[in-house]
Amino acid sequence: MQFQVPDIACLECELPPGLVPYAILRNLQTNPLVISPLSFPDLAGWLRADSFIPPLADGTQVGDPATIWVDQSDNGRDASLFGIFAKPSYETNEVNGLPVVRFDSLQEQLNFPEVDFGTLTLTKAFTVALVGRTTVGADTLWMGHDAANHQLRRNRLGADNASFFAGGSEIISSAFAAPSSAFQVTVWRRDALGNVSFRQNKTARGTGGPDLNPAKFNTLCNNLFLASGRGDIGELSYWGSALSDANLDALYDEWQKPRWALP
């Protein structure tokens, strides 16, 4: 198995006092073989709750000019206040000593700049990995929104599942192992042919073919990219390609599982 590893050329550079090498800011330490979202091609965005420098005080609202959630992929897709909506909060020492960004109202949302996966790869293939949990029964976390209501949803609406949502209904969903109140990794993936699949941690949870209204899938996440609902987000990363199961397994084993104390 081969991985694209981060550039660590700057690690040995002499830096002005107070500056931290790029890779260390991303918790890559000095080991070029450590696996993280940066290790895989076509990374379009990466938000980490522990990326605020210095760390925020417990309960601080996220999304103000001084507390913008900075994209760690260097693509500039930072998360900030969305219109008149309320802001989520930064909560310290929530999971394995790490902080989370907490959305505890359906009116709390952040705006992510536009990401058009078709422009990135010409195939509209993508992978989205959410490390988080829903915290209230009969609720959901979701990302992605436009006039046609295209969303990726992590639901806890009676049945624990993840779904592709468009036009007011779920286009395809897959049952997950409860409870979603536990911290876990949810993966939505679409390949170049329009086939979609779900994963929960390292377990495949369902697939669907391109005949499930491909026009809606083609525009999914092309426009405004949001986070909302009730729940905690530790990390959100997304790529303009369909990562292989082997790469997703490596990301889980080497990065997500030890950081977030996952099973």
Contacts in CASP RR format, 6 or more apart in sequence:
PFRMAT RR
TARGET T0000
AUTHOR 0000-0000-0000
METHOD contacts of the structure
MODEL  1
MQFQVPDIACLECELPPGLVPYAILRNLQTNPLVISPLSFPDLAGWLRAD
SFIPPLADGTQVGDPATIWVDQSDNGRDASLFGIFAKPSYETNEVNGLPV
VRFDSLQEQLNFPEVDFGTLTLTKAFTVALVGRTTVGADTLWMGHDAANH
QLRRNRLGADNASFFAGGSEIISSAFAAPSSAFQVTVWRRDALGNVSFRQ
NKTARGTGGPDLNPAKFNTLCNNLFLASGRGDIGELSYWGSALSDANLDA
LYDEWQKPRWALP
1 246 0 8 1.000
1 247 0 8 1.000
1 250 0 8 1.000
3 33 0 8 1.000
3 35 0 8 1.000
3 39 0 8 1.000
3 40 0 8 1.000
3 247 0 8 1.000
3 250 0 8 1.000
4 39 0 8 1.000
4 40 0 8 1.000
4 41 0 8 1.000
5 32 0 8 1.000
5 33 0 8 1.000
5 39 0 8 1.000
6 23 0 8 1.000
6 26 0 8 1.000
6 28 0 8 1.000
6 32 0 8 1.000
6 36 0 8 1.000
6 38 0 8 1.000
6 39 0 8 1.000
7 23 0 8 1.000
8 23 0 8 1.000
8 28 0 8 1.000
8 30 0 8 1.000
8 32 0 8 1.000
10 21 0 8 1.000
10 22 0 8 1.000
10 23 0 8 1.000
11 21 0 8 1.000
11 23 0 8 1.000
11 24 0 8 1.000
11 30 0 8 1.000
13 21 0 8 1.000
15 21 0 8 1.000
20 53 0 8 1.000
23 29 0 8 1.000
23 30 0 8 1.000
24 30 0 8 1.000
25 51 0 8 1.000
25 53 0 8 1.000
25 72 0 8 1.000
26 36 0 8 1.000
26 38 0 8 1.000
26 51 0 8 1.000
26 72 0 8 1.000
27 36 0 8 1.000
27 50 0 8 1.000
28 34 0 8 1.000
28 36 0 8 1.000
28 38 0 8 1.000
34 254 0 8 1.000
34 255 0 8 1.000
35 250 0 8 1.000
35 251 0 8 1.000
35 253 0 8 1.000
35 254 0 8 1.000
35 255 0 8 1.000
36 251 0 8 1.000
36 254 0 8 1.000
36 255 0 8 1.000
37 43 0 8 1.000
37 46 0 8 1.000
37 72 0 8 1.000
37 73 0 8 1.000
37 129 0 8 1.000
37 235 0 8 1.000
37 237 0 8 1.000
37 239 0 8 1.000
37 251 0 8 1.000
37 255 0 8 1.000
38 46 0 8 1.000
38 72 0 8 1.000
38 73 0 8 1.000
39 250 0 8 1.000
39 251 0 8 1.000
40 239 0 8 1.000
40 243 0 8 1.000
40 247 0 8 1.000
40 251 0 8 1.000
41 239 0 8 1.000
41 241 0 8 1.000
42 120 0 8 1.000
42 121 0 8 1.000
42 239 0 8 1.000
42 240 0 8 1.000
42 241 0 8 1.000
43 73 0 8 1.000
43 75 0 8 1.000
43 237 0 8 1.000
43 238 0 8 1.000
43 239 0 8 1.000
43 240 0 8 1.000
44 73 0 8 1.000
44 75 0 8 1.000
44 77 0 8 1.000
44 115 0 8 1.000
44 117 0 8 1.000
44 120 0 8 1.000
44 126 0 8 1.000
44 238 0 8 1.000
44 239 0 8 1.000
44 240 0 8 1.000
45 71 0 8 1.000
45 72 0 8 1.000
45 73 0 8 1.000
45 75 0 8 1.000
45 76 0 8 1.000
45 77 0 8 1.000
45 115 0 8 1.000
45 236 0 8 1.000
45 237 0 8 1.000
45 238 0 8 1.000
46 71 0 8 1.000
46 72 0 8 1.000
46 73 0 8 1.000
46 235 0 8 1.000
46 236 0 8 1.000
46 237 0 8 1.000
46 238 0 8 1.000
47 69 0 8 1.000
47 71 0 8 1.000
47 72 0 8 1.000
47 79 0 8 1.000
47 101 0 8 1.000
47 233 0 8 1.000
47 235 0 8 1.000
47 236 0 8 1.000
47 237 0 8 1.000
48 72 0 8 1.000
48 234 0 8 1.000
48 235 0 8 1.000
49 90 0 8 1.000
49 98 0 8 1.000
49 99 0 8 1.000
49 100 0 8 1.000
49 101 0 8 1.000
49 233 0 8 1.000
49 234 0 8 1.000
49 235 0 8 1.000
50 98 0 8 1.000
50 99 0 8 1.000
50 234 0 8 1.000
51 69 0 8 1.000
51 70 0 8 1.000
51 72 0 8 1.000
52 67 0 8 1.000
52 69 0 8 1.000
52 70 0 8 1.000
52 90 0 8 1.000
52 99 0 8 1.000
55 92 0 8 1.000
55 99 0 8 1.000
56 62 0 8 1.000
56 67 0 8 1.000
56 90 0 8 1.000
56 92 0 8 1.000
56 99 0 8 1.000
57 90 0 8 1.000
57 92 0 8 1.000
58 90 0 8 1.000
58 91 0 8 1.000
58 92 0 8 1.000
59 89 0 8 1.000
59 90 0 8 1.000
59 91 0 8 1.000
59 92 0 8 1.000
60 67 0 8 1.000
60 89 0 8 1.000
60 90 0 8 1.000
61 67 0 8 1.000
61 87 0 8 1.000
61 88 0 8 1.000
61 89 0 8 1.000
61 90 0 8 1.000
62 69 0 8 1.000
62 79 0 8 1.000
62 87 0 8 1.000
62 88 0 8 1.000
62 89 0 8 1.000
62 90 0 8 1.000
62 101 0 8 1.000
62 110 0 8 1.000
63 69 0 8 1.000
63 79 0 8 1.000
63 80 0 8 1.000
63 81 0 8 1.000
63 87 0 8 1.000
63 88 0 8 1.000
63 110 0 8 1.000
64 80 0 8 1.000
64 81 0 8 1.000
64 87 0 8 1.000
65 80 0 8 1.000
67 90 0 8 1.000
68 78 0 8 1.000
68 79 0 8 1.000
68 80 0 8 1.000
69 78 0 8 1.000
69 79 0 8 1.000
69 80 0 8 1.000
69 101 0 8 1.000
69 110 0 8 1.000
70 76 0 8 1.000
70 78 0 8 1.000
71 77 0 8 1.000
71 78 0 8 1.000
71 79 0 8 1.000
73 237 0 8 1.000
76 113 0 8 1.000
77 112 0 8 1.000
77 113 0 8 1.000
77 115 0 8 1.000
77 225 0 8 1.000
78 112 0 8 1.000
78 113 0 8 1.000
79 110 0 8 1.000
79 111 0 8 1.000
79 112 0 8 1.000
79 227 0 8 1.000
80 110 0 8 1.000
80 111 0 8 1.000
81 87 0 8 1.000
81 110 0 8 1.000
81 111 0 8 1.000
82 109 0 8 1.000
82 110 0 8 1.000
82 111 0 8 1.000
82 226 0 8 1.000
83 111 0 8 1.000
85 107 0 8 1.000
85 108 0 8 1.000
85 109 0 8 1.000
86 105 0 8 1.000
86 107 0 8 1.000
86 108 0 8 1.000
86 109 0 8 1.000
87 108 0 8 1.000
87 110 0 8 1.000
88 101 0 8 1.000
88 102 0 8 1.000
88 103 0 8 1.000
88 104 0 8 1.000
88 108 0 8 1.000
88 110 0 8 1.000
88 227 0 8 1.000
89 101 0 8 1.000
89 102 0 8 1.000
89 104 0 8 1.000
90 99 0 8 1.000
90 100 0 8 1.000
90 101 0 8 1.000
90 102 0 8 1.000
91 99 0 8 1.000
91 100 0 8 1.000
91 101 0 8 1.000
91 102 0 8 1.000
91 232 0 8 1.000
92 99 0 8 1.000
93 99 0 8 1.000
94 100 0 8 1.000
94 102 0 8 1.000
94 232 0 8 1.000
95 183 0 8 1.000
95 232 0 8 1.000
95 234 0 8 1.000
95 260 0 8 1.000
95 261 0 8 1.000
96 259 0 8 1.000
96 260 0 8 1.000
96 261 0 8 1.000
98 234 0 8 1.000
98 259 0 8 1.000
98 260 0 8 1.000
99 234 0 8 1.000
100 132 0 8 1.000
100 232 0 8 1.000
100 233 0 8 1.000
100 234 0 8 1.000
101 227 0 8 1.000
101 232 0 8 1.000
101 233 0 8 1.000
101 234 0 8 1.000
102 135 0 8 1.000
102 231 0 8 1.000
102 232 0 8 1.000
102 233 0 8 1.000
103 109 0 8 1.000
103 141 0 8 1.000
103 227 0 8 1.000
103 228 0 8 1.000
103 229 0 8 1.000
103 230 0 8 1.000
103 231 0 8 1.000
103 232 0 8 1.000
103 233 0 8 1.000
104 135 0 8 1.000
104 136 0 8 1.000
104 230 0 8 1.000
104 231 0 8 1.000
105 229 0 8 1.000
105 230 0 8 1.000
106 228 0 8 1.000
106 229 0 8 1.000
106 230 0 8 1.000
108 228 0 8 1.000
108 229 0 8 1.000
109 226 0 8 1.000
109 227 0 8 1.000
109 228 0 8 1.000
110 226 0 8 1.000
110 227 0 8 1.000
111 224 0 8 1.000
111 225 0 8 1.000
111 226 0 8 1.000
112 143 0 8 1.000
112 224 0 8 1.000
112 225 0 8 1.000
112 226 0 8 1.000
112 227 0 8 1.000
113 225 0 8 1.000
114 222 0 8 1.000
114 223 0 8 1.000
114 224 0 8 1.000
114 225 0 8 1.000
115 221 0 8 1.000
115 222 0 8 1.000
115 225 0 8 1.000
115 238 0 8 1.000
116 222 0 8 1.000
117 123 0 8 1.000
117 124 0 8 1.000
117 125 0 8 1.000
117 126 0 8 1.000
117 190 0 8 1.000
117 221 0 8 1.000
117 222 0 8 1.000
117 240 0 8 1.000
118 124 0 8 1.000
118 222 0 8 1.000
120 240 0 8 1.000
121 192 0 8 1.000
121 240 0 8 1.000
121 241 0 8 1.000
123 191 0 8 1.000
123 192 0 8 1.000
124 190 0 8 1.000
124 192 0 8 1.000
124 194 0 8 1.000
124 217 0 8 1.000
124 218 0 8 1.000
125 190 0 8 1.000
125 191 0 8 1.000
125 192 0 8 1.000
125 194 0 8 1.000
125 240 0 8 1.000
125 241 0 8 1.000
125 242 0 8 1.000
126 188 0 8 1.000
126 189 0 8 1.000
126 190 0 8 1.000
126 221 0 8 1.000
126 238 0 8 1.000
126 239 0 8 1.000
126 240 0 8 1.000
126 241 0 8 1.000
126 242 0 8 1.000
127 187 0 8 1.000
127 188 0 8 1.000
127 189 0 8 1.000
127 190 0 8 1.000
127 238 0 8 1.000
127 239 0 8 1.000
127 240 0 8 1.000
127 241 0 8 1.000
127 242 0 8 1.000
127 243 0 8 1.000
127 248 0 8 1.000
128 143 0 8 1.000
128 152 0 8 1.000
128 187 0 8 1.000
128 188 0 8 1.000
128 189 0 8 1.000
128 221 0 8 1.000
128 236 0 8 1.000
128 237 0 8 1.000
128 238 0 8 1.000
129 185 0 8 1.000
129 186 0 8 1.000
129 187 0 8 1.000
129 235 0 8 1.000
129 236 0 8 1.000
129 237 0 8 1.000
129 238 0 8 1.000
129 248 0 8 1.000
129 251 0 8 1.000
129 256 0 8 1.000
130 141 0 8 1.000
130 143 0 8 1.000
130 154 0 8 1.000
130 185 0 8 1.000
130 186 0 8 1.000
130 187 0 8 1.000
130 233 0 8 1.000
130 235 0 8 1.000
130 236 0 8 1.000
131 183 0 8 1.000
131 184 0 8 1.000
131 185 0 8 1.000
131 233 0 8 1.000
131 234 0 8 1.000
131 235 0 8 1.000
131 236 0 8 1.000
131 256 0 8 1.000
131 260 0 8 1.000
132 141 0 8 1.000
132 183 0 8 1.000
132 184 0 8 1.000
132 185 0 8 1.000
132 186 0 8 1.000
132 231 0 8 1.000
132 232 0 8 1.000
132 233 0 8 1.000
132 234 0 8 1.000
132 235 0 8 1.000
132 260 0 8 1.000
133 180 0 8 1.000
133 181 0 8 1.000
133 182 0 8 1.000
133 183 0 8 1.000
133 184 0 8 1.000
133 231 0 8 1.000
133 232 0 8 1.000
134 140 0 8 1.000
134 141 0 8 1.000
134 154 0 8 1.000
134 155 0 8 1.000
134 156 0 8 1.000
134 180 0 8 1.000
134 181 0 8 1.000
134 229 0 8 1.000
134 230 0 8 1.000
134 231 0 8 1.000
135 181 0 8 1.000
135 230 0 8 1.000
135 231 0 8 1.000
135 232 0 8 1.000
136 156 0 8 1.000
136 230 0 8 1.000
136 231 0 8 1.000
137 156 0 8 1.000
137 158 0 8 1.000
137 181 0 8 1.000
138 156 0 8 1.000
138 157 0 8 1.000
138 158 0 8 1.000
139 156 0 8 1.000
139 157 0 8 1.000
139 229 0 8 1.000
139 230 0 8 1.000
139 231 0 8 1.000
140 153 0 8 1.000
140 154 0 8 1.000
140 155 0 8 1.000
140 156 0 8 1.000
140 157 0 8 1.000
140 229 0 8 1.000
140 230 0 8 1.000
141 153 0 8 1.000
141 154 0 8 1.000
141 227 0 8 1.000
141 228 0 8 1.000
141 229 0 8 1.000
141 230 0 8 1.000
141 231 0 8 1.000
141 233 0 8 1.000
142 151 0 8 1.000
142 152 0 8 1.000
142 153 0 8 1.000
142 154 0 8 1.000
142 165 0 8 1.000
142 226 0 8 1.000
142 227 0 8 1.000
142 228 0 8 1.000
142 229 0 8 1.000
143 151 0 8 1.000
143 152 0 8 1.000
143 221 0 8 1.000
143 225 0 8 1.000
143 226 0 8 1.000
143 227 0 8 1.000
143 236 0 8 1.000
144 150 0 8 1.000
144 151 0 8 1.000
144 152 0 8 1.000
144 220 0 8 1.000
144 221 0 8 1.000
144 223 0 8 1.000
144 224 0 8 1.000
144 225 0 8 1.000
144 226 0 8 1.000
145 151 0 8 1.000
145 223 0 8 1.000
145 224 0 8 1.000
145 225 0 8 1.000
145 226 0 8 1.000
146 219 0 8 1.000
146 222 0 8 1.000
146 223 0 8 1.000
146 224 0 8 1.000
147 223 0 8 1.000
148 166 0 8 1.000
148 167 0 8 1.000
148 216 0 8 1.000
148 219 0 8 1.000
149 165 0 8 1.000
149 166 0 8 1.000
149 167 0 8 1.000
149 168 0 8 1.000
150 165 0 8 1.000
150 166 0 8 1.000
150 167 0 8 1.000
150 216 0 8 1.000
150 219 0 8 1.000
150 220 0 8 1.000
150 221 0 8 1.000
150 222 0 8 1.000
150 223 0 8 1.000
151 164 0 8 1.000
151 165 0 8 1.000
151 166 0 8 1.000
152 162 0 8 1.000
152 163 0 8 1.000
152 164 0 8 1.000
152 165 0 8 1.000
152 188 0 8 1.000
152 220 0 8 1.000
152 221 0 8 1.000
153 162 0 8 1.000
153 163 0 8 1.000
153 164 0 8 1.000
153 165 0 8 1.000
153 170 0 8 1.000
153 173 0 8 1.000
154 162 0 8 1.000
154 180 0 8 1.000
154 186 0 8 1.000
155 161 0 8 1.000
155 162 0 8 1.000
155 163 0 8 1.000
155 173 0 8 1.000
155 180 0 8 1.000
156 179 0 8 1.000
156 180 0 8 1.000
156 181 0 8 1.000
159 175 0 8 1.000
160 175 0 8 1.000
160 176 0 8 1.000
160 177 0 8 1.000
160 178 0 8 1.000
160 179 0 8 1.000
160 180 0 8 1.000
161 173 0 8 1.000
161 174 0 8 1.000
161 175 0 8 1.000
161 176 0 8 1.000
162 173 0 8 1.000
162 174 0 8 1.000
162 176 0 8 1.000
162 186 0 8 1.000
162 188 0 8 1.000
162 198 0 8 1.000
162 200 0 8 1.000
162 205 0 8 1.000
163 170 0 8 1.000
163 171 0 8 1.000
163 172 0 8 1.000
163 173 0 8 1.000
163 174 0 8 1.000
164 170 0 8 1.000
164 171 0 8 1.000
164 172 0 8 1.000
164 173 0 8 1.000
164 188 0 8 1.000
164 196 0 8 1.000
164 212 0 8 1.000
164 217 0 8 1.000
164 220 0 8 1.000
165 171 0 8 1.000
166 213 0 8 1.000
166 216 0 8 1.000
166 217 0 8 1.000
166 220 0 8 1.000
167 216 0 8 1.000
171 212 0 8 1.000
171 213 0 8 1.000
171 216 0 8 1.000
171 217 0 8 1.000
172 196 0 8 1.000
172 208 0 8 1.000
172 212 0 8 1.000
174 198 0 8 1.000
174 205 0 8 1.000
174 206 0 8 1.000
175 205 0 8 1.000
176 186 0 8 1.000
176 198 0 8 1.000
176 200 0 8 1.000
176 205 0 8 1.000
177 200 0 8 1.000
177 203 0 8 1.000
183 232 0 8 1.000
183 234 0 8 1.000
183 260 0 8 1.000
183 261 0 8 1.000
183 262 0 8 1.000
184 200 0 8 1.000
184 201 0 8 1.000
184 262 0 8 1.000
185 199 0 8 1.000
185 200 0 8 1.000
185 201 0 8 1.000
185 252 0 8 1.000
185 256 0 8 1.000
185 262 0 8 1.000
186 198 0 8 1.000
186 199 0 8 1.000
186 200 0 8 1.000
187 197 0 8 1.000
187 198 0 8 1.000
187 199 0 8 1.000
187 200 0 8 1.000
187 248 0 8 1.000
188 196 0 8 1.000
188 198 0 8 1.000
189 196 0 8 1.000
189 197 0 8 1.000
189 198 0 8 1.000
189 199 0 8 1.000
189 242 0 8 1.000
189 243 0 8 1.000
190 196 0 8 1.000
190 217 0 8 1.000
190 220 0 8 1.000
190 242 0 8 1.000
191 242 0 8 1.000
192 242 0 8 1.000
193 210 0 8 1.000
194 209 0 8 1.000
194 210 0 8 1.000
194 214 0 8 1.000
194 217 0 8 1.000
195 207 0 8 1.000
195 208 0 8 1.000
195 209 0 8 1.000
195 210 0 8 1.000
196 207 0 8 1.000
196 208 0 8 1.000
196 209 0 8 1.000
196 212 0 8 1.000
196 217 0 8 1.000
197 204 0 8 1.000
197 206 0 8 1.000
197 207 0 8 1.000
197 208 0 8 1.000
198 204 0 8 1.000
198 205 0 8 1.000
198 206 0 8 1.000
198 207 0 8 1.000
199 205 0 8 1.000
199 248 0 8 1.000
201 252 0 8 1.000
201 257 0 8 1.000
201 262 0 8 1.000
201 263 0 8 1.000
202 248 0 8 1.000
202 249 0 8 1.000
202 252 0 8 1.000
202 253 0 8 1.000
204 245 0 8 1.000
210 217 0 8 1.000
221 238 0 8 1.000
227 233 0 8 1.000
227 236 0 8 1.000
234 260 0 8 1.000
235 256 0 8 1.000
235 260 0 8 1.000
243 251 0 8 1.000
252 262 0 8 1.000
256 262 0 8 1.000
257 263 0 8 1.000
END
